[in-house]
Amino acid sequence: MKSVKIVAVAAAFVAMASSSAMAFYTGQINIPSTDAKGLKEVTIGINNYAHFSSAEDAGANTFGIGVTTGVLPFEKLKLEVGTDYTPSVTNPLNFNAKLATPEDAFVSGLPAFAIGGFALDSSEGAPNIMYALAAKTLPVIGRLSIGGYTGDKDILVNANGKKDNSGVLASWDRTISEVSDKLWLSVDYMSGKNSFGGIGVGGSWAFSKQVSLLVGATVYNEITYSKPTFTTQVIINLP
């Protein structure tokens, strides 16, 4: 009963905070991470993105819900797949997948690795972004991730309509155990002056093993596409 109340409170907070959302892969604020779900682990995401500005050219708010689950029975090699539904965008139903290995998986000191894709859809207008990432956790500093991405050259374009469909992914994240093991902070970056590129800053609080709430902000590289946004993301891990 307590878990049900926590879910209800978190969902209500999200609904009040914004009229938009977006849900997808296991990730940081806006980009994927090298984390992946294990077999039968299921996560439901309820995400909102609302613009700080109410100007007509601020960009559209989005709201969505997604489900992600692990499908491999291995500890050192994980595959997660998921889908998300965002009704206010051109391609409302999208898919994602990620194959990942944790740090020290096969050799001591080896970074974590992940390859995958998100915003995947066979219909016209889908970004179909593919990526590769490596990550290493350093004492005190936290986890640093670096990688690259590429997507549909006709969709990922700059303000002048020229292709800008590839670039760098980078992030820092850390559980702030000095304060609480429930507190996590992250900064991530996606290069490119397309509709996805930008820097995200945020943090999450774990109410329990099942429910956490992430709050963050994103500033986009190409302001013509979108003004800065505020995001709230409810993450529900099913037993």
N, C-alpha and C positions, 0 to 999 in steps of 0.2 A: 504493500500500500504506500509506503514511504517513497519508493521509486516512481510510482505512478504520479504522486503529487509533485515530485521534482520535475518530471517530464512536462506536466501540465503548466507549472510555473515558467519553465524555460521557454516553452512554446508560446505562452502568452506574451512573454517579454519580446520575443522575436516579432510577433504580430504587431505589437505596438511600436516597435522601433522602426519598422519599414514596411512598405507595401510591395517589396520585391525580394527575389532570391535566386540561388543557383546552387546546385549540388553535384558533386562528382567524386573523383578519386581520393585516396588517402594522400593528404598533402600538407602544405604549410598554410599560408594565407590565401595565395592565389595560384601557386604552382605546385606540381607534384613533389613528393618526397621519395626517398628510397624505402620507406616503410611499405609493407603490404600485408594484407589479411592472411591469416592462416586458415586451414581447412575448417569449414563450417562457421567461421567467425563472420558475423553479419553486422554491418553498420548502416543506419539510416541517417541521412543528412537533411536538415531543413535549413536552407540558406537564403539570406536576403542581401541584396545590394541596393542601397538607396543613395541618391546623389545629394551632396551637401547643398548644391545650388538648385533653385527652382526655375532657372531660366529655360527658355524653350530649347536652347542648344546644349543643355546640360547632358543629355543622353537619357535613355529609357531606364527606369528602375526594373529590376527583375526579381522574381520569386520562383523557387523551385524545390523539388524534393528528389532525393536520389537514394539508391540502395547499392551497396558494394559488399562482395563476399569473397572469401578465399576458396580455391578449388583444388589445391595440391596438398597432399598429406606429409610434406617434408618441412623440416625446420630450417634447412639451409637453402632452400629454393622455394619461393612462394609465387603463386600466381593469383592475382585478384581480378575480378571482372565486375562491372557495374553498369548501371543505367541511371539516367536522371531525366526529369521532366520539368521544363521551364516554359510555361504556356505563352509568355509574352514575346518570345523570340521567333525568328523565321523558321528555325529547325528546333521545335520544342522537345523532341525525343532524341537523346544522344547516348552514346555508349563509351565506355572506357575500359582499358585493360592494362595490367602492369605485371611484368616478370621481374622479381627482385631477389637479391641475396643480402643477408645482414652482414654487418661488420664481423671480421674474423671467421667468416663462414668456412673457408677451406684452408687458409693459412693465417697464422697469428699476425695481426697488424694490417690485414687486407681491408681496404675500404668497403663499404656497402655499395652495391651497384643496382641500377634499375633501368629497364627499357620499357616503353609503353606508349600509349596513345590516349588522347581524350578529345572530346567534341567530335566523336566519330559518327558519321552518318553517310549513307550511300546517296542521299538525295542532293540535289543541287543547292549550293549555298553553305555547305558544311565546311568548317575550317580543317577538320581531319588532321589534328596536330600530333606528330610523333616526336618522342624525346628520348634522351639517354642521360642518366645522372650517376654521379659518384659522390659518396659522403663519408666523412671521417669525424669522429667525436674526439675532441682534444680536452685534456684536463683543464678545468676552470672555465675555459673559453666556451665550450659547448660544441655543437655539431655544425660543421661547414659543408655545404653541398655546392657542386658545380656541374654544369652539363650544357646541353644544347638542344634545340628543337627545330623542326621544320613543319610546314603545313601547306595547305592549298594556296598556290600562287595567285589564284584569281580572287580569293577571299581575303587573304592576309596582305593588304595593300596599305600604302600610306595615304595621307590626305590628298595627294595628287593623283591617286589611282595607280601608282607604280608598285610593283610587287615588293613586299617587305615581309617575306614568309619564313625567315629563319633567323636564329639568334642565340643568345646566351640565357641560361637559367642559373640562378645563384641564390643561396639562402643561408641564413644563420638561425639556429633554434636551440633552446635550452630550457630544461626544467629548472625553475628557480628554487632549488631545494633549501637555500638559506632562509627563504620566507615560508614556503610550503611545497611539498611534493605535488600538490594539486595545481600549482601555478606554472604555466608554460608560456614563453615568449618567442616571437619569431619575426624576422625581417626577410622578405624575399624580393627577387627582381627578375623580370622578364624583359629582355631588350627588344627593340623593334618599335617603330612608330605605326604599328598596326592597331587594331581594336583590342588586342590582348596585352600589349606591352605596358609595363608600369612597375612601380615599387609598392609593396604592401607591408604594413606594420601592424602587429596585433598580438593578442595573447588569449589564452583560454584558462578556464577554471573548471576542474573536475569536481562536480558535486558528488559523484560516486563513480564506481568502475563502469557503470552503464551510461551515465549522462555527463556531458561537458558542454560548456557554452564558450564559443570563441567570439571575440569582438575585435574588429580591426578597421583600418582605413587604407585606401588605395589611391595613389596619384598616378595618372596615366602619362606615358611618354608623349603622346600626341593629344593635346588638349582639344583639338578640333573634333576628335571622336567622342570624348567623354570627359566631363568634369570629375573631380575627385569624388569617391564614394565611401560610404560607411557600410560595413558589413557585420551582420550577426549570423552565426552559424551554430545551430543546435546539433550535437553529435550524439546519437543514441546507439550504444553497442548492445545488441541482443545477447542474452545468456547463451 
